[in-house]
Amino acid sequence: MNKTVERTFAILQLIANSKHGITLQEISNELGIAKSSAFVIVHSLLELNYVKTLENNDKKYCLGVETFSLGMKYTNDLDLVQQCGNYLPALAEKYNKTAFLGILNDCNIVYLYKYVAKNARLATCAIGSSKPAYATALGKAIMAFLPEQEQLHLAEKIQFDELTTQTIRSKEELLHELTLTKQRGYSIERKELERLTFCCGAPIFDYKKNVIAAISLSDLAIENNNEEQMANDLKAVATEISKIAGCTFS
C-alpha cells in the first residue's frame, strides 16, 4: 500500500476519534511520523475541506464538511438504510423503542440507521458509532448466522472486556449464545452493553442468503418487555427487508 495514502487515512481516523480536536504535534506523536510529514497531509486535507480547525483554537483539527458529505452519500446509497426508513419507524412507535440498523465491521457493530420513537426512553448509540459486537443484539444477530468457520474466526479474535456484570466473558459463552440465537431466530442483549439496556435483534439476508446486517429495538431493561411478541414483529420486518434485498426463504 502507498505509504502516503496509508498515513492520510490513519490521520483521518485519528482526527475522527478525537472528540475535542487534535494538534499536529499530537498527530505526529500518536502515529510516530515527522511533524513536517503530518503537516503536508493535514494541510492538503484542510484545503480539500476534509478537515477544519476548531473555531476557538486554530491549532486543533477536526473533521470537515466534505468528510460528512462523503459519509452521508455512502449511507444514503445503501438501500438497506432506505428500507429501514420505510419499515422501522412504525415498529419503533408500536413498542415505544429506539430502532437501529447495524453492520458488522471486524469485531464491531457500526450503526447505520436510527429511529427514536416519540415515547422511547432510551436513544443511545449515534449513527456512525461502533460498539463491540459480542455485547450487542445487532452483533449477535449477525454472528449467529455467519458460516461456522467465519464465526469461529471472529470469536477467536474478540477481546472479551467486562462492560457490565452481565457481559459475555468468553468465546465458549459467546458461541453458546449464538447457537441459541440461531435456534430462536433473534438475539437478546440484556444489560450486557450498558447496565440499564435491553435490546432485541434480527438478521437481514441478501439474495445469496448471506447475513449482511441486522435490525434491533432498544430500550431500558425492565420486566414485562413483551419480548417474544416484539421479537416476532422484528423478525417479520427483517424478513420483508431481506426479501427486498433479493433473499428467498423457500
C-alpha positions, -999 to 999 in steps of 0.1 A, spaced: 0 0 0 12 35 -8 26 50 24 12 85 19 -23 71 13 -20 49 44 -9 78 65 -37 100 52 -64 76 62 -46 70 96 -47 107 102 -83 110 92 -92 82 116 -72 98 144 -89 131 139 -123 114 137 -117 97 171 -106 129 188 -137 144 204 -121 178 212 -98 182 182 -61 172 179 -29 192 172 -2 184 146 22 175 174 -3 151 188 -8 135 154 29 132 149 34 116 184 4 93 180 14 79 146 51 81 150 57 103 120 76 135 115 56 167 122 65 180 88 50 149 71 18 153 92 17 190 82 17 183 45 -11 157 47 -32 177 72 -30 209 52 -39 191 20 -70 177 37 -76 212 50 -76 227 15 -100 200 4 -123 206 33 -120 171 47 -106 186 79 -110 220 95 -96 239 125 -117 244 156 -135 277 158 -119 286 192 -85 270 185 -68 271 151 -41 248 163 -65 218 166 -81 199 138 -114 181 134 -134 166 106 -146 189 78 -178 191 58 -166 170 29 -160 140 52 -195 143 65 -208 147 29 -189 116 17 -202 95 46 -238 106 40 -235 98 3 -224 63 12 -251 59 38 -278 73 15 -268 50 -13 -275 19 9 -309 5 0 -309 -11 34 -310 23 51 -338 34 28 -358 3 36 -353 7 73 -367 42 70 -398 26 54 -403 -2 79 -387 6 113 -404 38 124 -439 22 127 -424 -8 146 -405 15 170 -436 36 176 -457 5 183 -433 -6 211 -420 29 221 -384 18 214 -354 31 195 -348 12 163 -313 6 148 -297 -9 117 -261 -21 120 -235 -40 100 -205 -60 112 -171 -44 108 -145 -69 120 -154 -74 157 -176 -43 160 -211 -32 150 -214 1 131 -247 18 134 -261 30 100 -296 40 109 -315 51 140 -351 60 147 -363 71 181 -400 67 189 -417 97 204 -421 79 238 -389 60 237 -369 61 270 -335 52 255 -317 67 225 -280 57 229 -256 50 200 -252 77 173 -252 69 136 -217 60 126 -206 49 160 -194 14 168 -198 -10 197 -183 -44 204 -204 -70 185 -204 -96 213 -222 -72 237 -249 -61 213 -281 -77 200 -272 -65 165 -238 -82 166 -251 -115 179 -279 -115 154 -253 -112 126 -227 -135 140 -252 -163 147 -259 -167 110 -223 -165 97 -207 -196 82 -192 -217 111 -156 -211 102 -161 -173 99 -180 -173 132 -152 -192 150 -125 -170 135 -143 -139 149 -148 -155 183 -111 -162 185 -102 -125 177 -126 -109 202 -112 -94 234 -139 -100 260 -140 -69 281 -164 -69 311 -185 -39 302 -211 -49 329 -216 -78 353 -238 -94 326 -214 -91 297 -203 -123 279 -168 -131 291 -155 -159 269 -155 -175 234 -174 -205 247 -201 -184 263 -205 -164 231 -207 -195 209 -234 -209 231 -254 -177 229 -250 -176 191 -264 -212 190 -295 -201 210 -298 -170 188 -299 -190 156 -324 -215 171 -349 -188 180 -342 -166 150 -335 -134 171 -309 -122 196 -312 -106 230 -289 -82 248 -299 -77 284 -277 -53 305 -246 -66 286 -235 -34 268 -247 -10 294 -261 -16 329 -296 -4 320 -301 -16 284 -323 -42 268 -322 -49 230 -337 -74 206 -321 -80 172 -330 -99 140 -307 -107 109 -311 -94 73 -300 -116 44 -291 -109 8 -300 -127 -24 -274 -154 -17 -289 -159 18 -258 -145 34 -264 -124 65 -255 -88 57 -269 -67 86 -293 -67 115 -320 -45 129 -329 -40 165 -352 -24 190 -337 -10 221 -350 2 255 -343 3 292 -341 -32 307 -375 -37 325 -398 -65 333 -428 -73 310 -410 -61 279 -432 -81 255 -400 -98 244 -414 -127 223 -441 -106 206 -417 -78 199 -391 -102 186 -416 -119 162 -426 -85 148 -389 -75 144 -382 -108 126 -412 -102 103 -398 -68 94 -363 -82 89 -378 -109 66 -395 -82 45 -363 -62 42 -344 -94 33 -369 -101 5 -364 -67 -10 -326 -74 -9 -334 -105 -30 -335 -132 -4 -360 -161 -8 -369 -182 22 -381 -213 4 
